[in-house]
Amino acid sequence: MGITLNRETSPPPNTNPGVLPQHFKTGGTSMLDTGQDNPLPVTLYDGQGNVLSTVAVGMGDGADVTKGAKADAAVTDPTLSASQIALLKGLLSQLQGTGSGAAPVELAGSNFTAAHGSLVPTDIAVMGVNDNGIARYWWASGTASDSDLGNNSAITSQQQYNGSTWDRVRNNTQGTLLASAARTSTTNSANVTNYNSRGVIVDLSVTNASGTGGLSVYVIGVDANGITYQISDSPTAVTASGVYAYEIYPGSTGSVPGGTQDLVKRTAGSIPRTFYVRVSHGDASSYTYSLSYSLIK
């Protein structure tokens, strides 16, 4: 049996009439234009008008699912029988975090989480492959720590590689090397880790001086094998109370005030990753002093 397809009645000039969307008319052999007034039938027919099948959505219990009504309540349990509208409402409820399950929904294996009711992620992992083909991921949790291994680094803050691990990038920082105390012999501070600074200013604050022997401040570098070396030039010994500052920075030049409350020495140089400061005593007389530092980027 030949079938004549309906075509456009008013095609554009110089073009052939196009075929219109159409389907068989129920109980007949002619074609019916498909549209708002003639939607596709739920039941499918062959060219002879015979029923082929019934379109339905099957569930696990074997029942057909009805479309349902807009007023159907949301069903969040996919194992229960419900209308299509009720199941879709349930899915939307879960995705919005208002259903009975965990909120918000997190897919198995997902690395994206957020606080309840928040559209801002609190944790997110970004996967990648390095130049050697090794898979790595970076975890953003709003915090970062020094000595991260690189495969679990917070991407919410800048980090720099130190040769084996990753460190947070810092601004100018300062700290105490030696607390104020009376001392009679040469004293070394603990090692200081310089993460990303180029220079340092060391402050010696003397509150009680014997007036003899004197104190001399030295910045000592420490290499990867623990070998130490002097960085700063030999300073003038301090024999009076006051605050004395010593600067080491690349290209540092110029005169210094040189008073008892001033910068007294400026050295052109840089500091390594690990260093400490030594206060050398000229004799066994007592001096009371503290020592602090300011790292300069």
C-alpha positions in Angstrom: 0.0 0.0 0.0 1.4 3.4 -1.0 1.4 6.2 1.6 1.2 9.8 0.6 3.0 12.1 3.0 1.6 15.6 3.7 3.8 18.4 2.5 4.0 22.1 3.0 1.3 24.1 1.1 3.2 27.3 0.9 7.0 26.6 0.7 9.5 29.5 0.3 10.0 30.6 -3.3 12.3 28.3 -5.4 12.2 25.5 -2.9 10.5 22.1 -2.9 7.7 21.6 -0.3 9.0 20.0 2.9 7.4 16.9 4.6 5.3 17.9 7.6 5.4 16.0 11.0 2.6 13.5 10.8 1.2 10.2 12.0 -1.4 7.6 10.9 -5.0 8.5 11.6 -6.7 6.1 14.0 -8.5 3.3 12.2 -7.4 4.5 8.8 -4.6 4.7 6.3 -4.3 8.4 5.8 -1.8 10.6 7.5 -2.7 13.3 10.1 -0.5 16.3 10.7 1.1 16.2 14.1 0.6 19.3 16.2 -1.0 20.8 19.3 -4.5 19.9 18.1 -3.3 16.4 16.9 -0.7 15.1 19.3 1.0 11.7 18.9 -1.3 9.0 20.2 -0.4 7.0 23.3 -1.3 3.8 21.4 0.9 3.0 18.5 -0.6 1.5 15.3 0.8 -0.1 12.2 0.0 0.9 8.6 -3.2 -1.3 8.8 -4.5 0.4 11.9 -3.5 -2.5 14.2 -2.4 -1.8 17.7 1.3 -2.4 18.2 1.9 -1.7 21.9 1.0 0.6 24.7 3.5 3.1 25.8 4.1 2.9 29.6 6.9 3.3 32.1 7.7 0.1 34.0 8.8 0.0 37.7 10.5 -2.8 39.6 7.2 -4.1 40.9 6.0 -4.5 37.3 3.3 -1.8 37.5 2.8 0.9 35.0 3.4 4.4 36.2 0.7 7.0 35.5 1.7 10.6 34.7 -0.2 11.8 37.8 -1.5 15.2 38.8 0.3 18.4 39.8 -1.0 18.1 43.3 0.6 14.6 43.9 2.9 14.6 47.0 6.6 14.1 46.5 7.8 10.5 47.0 11.5 10.3 47.8 11.8 6.5 48.1 12.3 5.1 44.6 11.3 1.6 45.7 7.7 2.8 46.3 5.0 2.9 43.6 4.1 6.4 42.7 3.1 8.6 39.7 5.7 10.1 37.5 5.0 13.6 38.9 5.3 12.3 42.5 8.7 10.7 41.8 10.0 13.7 40.0 9.0 15.9 43.0 10.8 13.5 45.3 14.0 13.8 43.2 13.8 17.6 43.3 13.2 17.5 47.0 16.4 15.4 47.5 18.5 17.6 45.3 17.3 20.7 47.2 18.1 19.1 50.5 14.5 19.0 51.8 13.9 15.3 51.4 14.3 12.4 53.8 17.7 11.4 52.7 21.1 13.1 53.2 21.1 16.7 52.1 22.3 17.8 49.7 22.5 14.7 47.6 26.2 13.5 47.0 26.8 11.1 44.3 28.9 8.0 45.1 32.5 8.9 44.6 31.8 12.6 44.4 34.4 15.0 46.1 32.0 17.9 46.3 30.3 18.8 49.6 28.7 21.8 51.0 27.1 22.9 54.2 23.4 22.2 54.5 21.4 24.9 52.9 24.4 26.5 51.3 25.2 26.9 47.7 28.9 27.6 48.5 31.1 24.4 48.6 33.0 23.8 51.8 35.1 21.0 50.2 36.0 20.3 46.6 38.7 18.1 45.1 40.2 18.8 41.7 41.8 15.9 39.9 44.7 16.2 37.5 47.7 14.4 36.0 51.3 15.8 36.3 53.9 15.7 33.6 55.0 12.2 34.6 51.5 10.8 34.2 50.9 10.5 37.9 47.4 11.3 39.1 47.2 14.0 41.8 44.4 15.8 43.4 44.2 19.2 45.2 41.7 19.5 48.1 40.2 22.9 48.9 38.8 23.0 52.4 39.4 26.7 53.3 42.5 25.8 55.3 46.1 25.1 54.4 49.2 23.9 56.3 52.9 23.8 55.7 54.7 20.7 54.5 51.7 19.5 52.4 52.7 16.6 50.2 51.3 18.2 47.0 48.7 15.4 46.3 46.5 16.8 49.0 47.0 20.6 48.9 44.5 23.3 49.7 43.8 25.2 46.6 42.1 28.0 48.5 45.5 29.5 49.4 48.7 30.0 47.4 51.5 27.5 48.1 55.1 27.1 46.9 57.2 24.0 46.4 60.3 23.8 48.7 61.9 20.8 47.0 60.0 18.0 48.7 56.7 19.5 50.1 54.5 22.6 49.7 54.4 25.6 52.0 51.9 28.4 52.4 53.0 31.8 50.9 53.6 34.4 53.6 53.7 38.1 54.0 56.4 39.8 56.1 56.5 37.9 59.4 58.1 38.4 62.8 58.9 36.5 66.0 60.9 36.2 69.2 64.3 34.5 69.1 65.3 34.9 72.7 63.1 36.0 75.5 64.4 38.7 77.9 66.8 37.2 80.5 70.1 37.9 82.2 72.9 36.0 80.4 76.7 35.7 80.9 77.8 33.7 77.9 77.3 33.4 74.2 73.7 32.2 73.3 72.2 30.8 70.1 68.6 31.1 69.2 66.6 28.1 67.9 66.6 27.6 64.1 64.2 29.7 62.1 62.5 28.5 58.9 62.5 31.2 56.2 59.6 30.1 53.9 59.6 32.8 51.1 61.5 35.9 52.4 64.7 37.4 51.1 66.0 39.3 54.0 65.7 39.8 57.8 66.0 42.5 60.5 67.2 41.3 63.9 66.5 43.5 67.0 68.7 43.2 70.1 67.0 44.9 73.1 69.4 45.4 76.0 67.8 46.5 79.3 70.8 46.0 81.6 74.4 46.2 80.5 77.6 45.6 82.4 79.5 48.0 80.2 82.4 45.5 79.6 83.0 42.7 77.1 80.0 43.7 74.9 77.5 41.8 72.8 77.9 41.0 69.1 75.0 39.8 66.9 75.6 37.3 64.1 73.1 35.7 61.6 74.2 32.1 60.9 72.9 30.1 57.9 72.3 26.3 58.1 72.6 24.2 54.9 70.8 20.9 54.1 73.6 18.9 55.8 73.5 21.0 59.0 76.7 22.9 58.2 76.6 26.4 59.5 78.1 29.6 58.1 78.2 33.3 59.1 76.0 35.6 56.9 76.3 39.0 58.5 79.5 41.1 58.7 81.3 41.4 62.1 79.3 44.0 64.1 80.5 46.5 66.6 80.1 45.2 70.2 77.2 46.6 72.2 78.1 47.7 75.8 75.2 50.0 76.7 71.4 49.5 77.1 69.2 50.2 74.1 67.6 48.7 71.0 70.0 47.8 68.2 68.7 46.6 64.8 70.7 44.7 62.2 69.5 44.4 58.6 70.4 41.8 55.9 68.7 42.3 52.5 69.8 42.0 48.8 71.3 45.3 47.7 70.9 46.9 51.0 73.1 50.0 51.1 73.3 53.4 52.7 74.2 54.9 56.0 72.5 53.9 59.3 71.5 56.1 62.3 73.8 54.1 64.5 72.2 55.2 67.8 71.1 53.2 70.8 67.5 53.1 69.5 68.3 52.7 65.8 69.4 50.5 62.9 73.1 50.1 63.5 74.3 47.8 60.7 73.1 47.2 57.1 74.5 44.2 55.1 73.8 43.5 51.4 72.9 39.8 51.3 70.1 37.3 51.6 69.1 34.6 54.0 68.7 30.8 53.4 65.7 28.7 54.3 67.1 27.8 57.7 69.1 30.2 59.9 69.6 31.2 63.6 71.0 34.2 65.4 73.9 34.1 67.8 74.6 36.7 70.5 78.3 36.5 71.3 79.5 37.7 74.8 82.9 39.4 75.0 83.3 38.4 78.7 81.5 36.7 81.5 79.7 39.9 82.8 75.9 39.9 82.9 73.7 41.4 80.2 69.9 41.3 80.2 68.5 41.3 76.7 65.9 39.9 74.3 66.2 39.1 70.6 63.6 39.2 67.9 63.4 39.1 64.1 61.3 40.4 61.1 61.5 38.5 57.9 61.2 40.7 54.8 59.9 39.5 51.4 
